Amino acid sequence: MSRNVRITLAVVFVFCLALTAVFVVTRAGDTDAEPTGVVVRSDSERLTSPADSEATFVEFLDFECEACGAMYPAVERLRQTYGDRVTFVVRYFPLPGHFNADRAARAVVAAGNQGRFEAMYRTMFDTQSQWGEQQVPLDDLFASYAADLGLDMTQFQADYTSSATRARIDADLRDGAELGVRGTPTFFINDAEVQAGSYDDLKTALNDALAQ
């Protein structure tokens, strides 16, 4: 076989691989029933859901993100003040640079399937300093949190690794990417992104939205 023929075959092989990769990515996106780029989905996790909601507050977060942990008390203060008027929504956005962020998100989804979403959400942030920034898998630790919450562990383990849980998190990641989310935490109020780095920033933005 001549050198030119070998080069041509190599180029064709690489091109075919590229087409296959595009096809796989496209098929993955097509599995989502709702369009990407929406701020809130019908199945998005809600920390509050007042009957007469006047605004929607959405956070794309990473449970291992230190900035998310720092803003967690601010979001809790907002919930205490506005929880009867505002729908507070959590979207999962585990960053690839955080070793256990995806595992933490899967644990929260699995807990939510048993009605303990908020409890596990709080646990992740309350214990973040104990498990964050570690470069070893912490599946057993997250399972221990589930056991402490009294969850059915057989169901938890099944949900923790299920394709449905994977799809739930991936849908949030796709939406965030389409909306321009590049880091965490990223906040939206009534579909508009809010630039905020403190409780006062968020409170001002929320008050402005409620006044409209």
N, C-alpha and C positions, 0 to 999 in steps of 0.2 A: 504494500500500500504506500503510495507516494506521500511525501510530507504535506503537500497542499490538500490532498484528500483528507488526511488525518485532521488538519486544522479546520477544514470545512465541517467535518462530522462533529468536532468538539464544539464549534459555534452553534450548530443545530441543536446539540444536546443541551447546552446552556440555555438556549432560547426556549426549548420545550420545558425545561425546569421552571423558567420564569413564568411561562403561561400557566403551568400547573399551580404555581404559588398564587397567581392572580385569581385563578378559578376557585381555589380553596377559600381565599379571603372573601371573595364575592359570595360564595355559597354560605359562609358563616354569617355574613350580614343579612342574607335573604331569610334566615330562620327567624328573624325578629318580626313579629306580626305588626307592631306599631312602627311608624317612621322614626328614624334616629333624629337626635337633636331636640328632643322635647325635655323641658325642665322637670316635669312631674309626670309619672306614669300612673295608670290606674292601680298598679300593685306596688308602688313605691312605699317604703316604710314611713309611717307617720308617728311622730311623738305626741302630737296633739291633733285632734280633728273636731273642732267645735262645729255645732250644727249650723251656726250663722257666721261662718268664717268671713272675715273682712280682708284678709290678705294671706298670702302663702310665702313662707320663709323656707328656702331650700339650701342645704349645705352638701356639697360634694366633699367627702372626707376620706381620710386614710387613718385607721385606728393606730398606726405606728408613727404617724407624723407628729413631731413635737409641736409644731405650730397649731395643729388641730387640738392637741392636748391642752395647749395654752389658751385656746379660745373656747374650750369646752365649758369652763365656769361661766363665761359670758353668755353663751347660748342657753345655759341652764337658768341664768338670771332673767333672760328675755322670756323664756318659757313660763317662769313663775309670774311674770308681769302681764304677758300678753297671751298666755295659753288658752284663755277663754274666748279670744277674738281672732287668733291667728293659727293657721295650720302650719305646723313645723314638720318638715320632711327631710329625711336622710337619704342621700344617694351614695352608693359605694364607689370609691375611686382609689383603690389600692395602687400605690406607685411601685414600679418595678425595682426601684432602689432600696425598698424596705423589705427585708427578707421574709418577715412573717405577716406582712400587711394583708396579703390575700388570704392566708389561713385565718386571720382574725375576722376578716369579712365573712368568710364561709361559716365560721362559728356563730357569728351574729345572725346570719340568715337561718342557720339550722335551729338556733334558739327561737327565732321568730316564728318558725313553723309550729312551735309548741306554745305560742302565745307569750314568750318571754323575750321578745325583741328588746324592749327598753331595759330590762334587767341586765342582759348581756352587753348592750350598748354602754351602759354605765360601768359595768365591770371592766370592759376593755380600757376605758379612759382612766378609771380609778387605779388600775394596776399597770398602766402603760410604762411607768418608770421601772417596773420590775422585769418586763419582758421585751421592751423596745430596744432596737439597735443590736439585737443578738443575731449572729450569723449561723444559727442552728435551728432545725425545725422544732417548733413548739406545739405540735399537735396534741401531745399528752397534757400539756399545761392547759390548753384551751378546753380539752375534754374534762379536766378537773373542775374548771369553772362551770361547765354544764352540769356536772354531778352536784356541785355545791348549790346550783339553782333547782335541783330536784328534777331534772329533765329525764325523760325516758332515754337511756343511753344507747339502746339499740337503734332507735329512730334517729337520735342525734348523729351517730356515726354514719348512718346511711345517708342522711341529708347533707352532712359535712362533705361528702365526696360525690354527691349526686350530680348528674348532668343538669338538672333543673336549677340547682344552686349555682353551678357554673354559668348557666345562661342568664340567671338573674343579675349576677355581678357584671358579666360581660355587657349586658344591655345598658347598665349604668355607665360603664366605661365608654361605650360607643356614644351614648348621649353626651357625656361630658366632652369627649373629643370633638364632636360636631358643634357643641356650644362654645368651644374655645377654651375649655378648662385645661390648664397646663400644670397646675400645682394645687396643693390643698393647704388650708381650706379655701374653697371658692363658694361664695354665697350668691344666691339669687333671691330677689323679692319681687313677686308678681312677674316672673319671667325676665326681669332685668337684672343683669349682673351688678353686684354691689362691691365697690372697693372699700374694704373695711379691715382695720387692724386692731380694733379695740371694741369694748362693750359700747362706749359712747358713739362710735361710728355706726355700729349696727342699730343702736337705739334711735339715732337720728334718722337713718334711712328708713327704718320701720315706721317711725312716727310720720315721716313725709308720705309714705305709701298709704297709711291709714287716713291721712288728712285729705287725700285726693277723692 
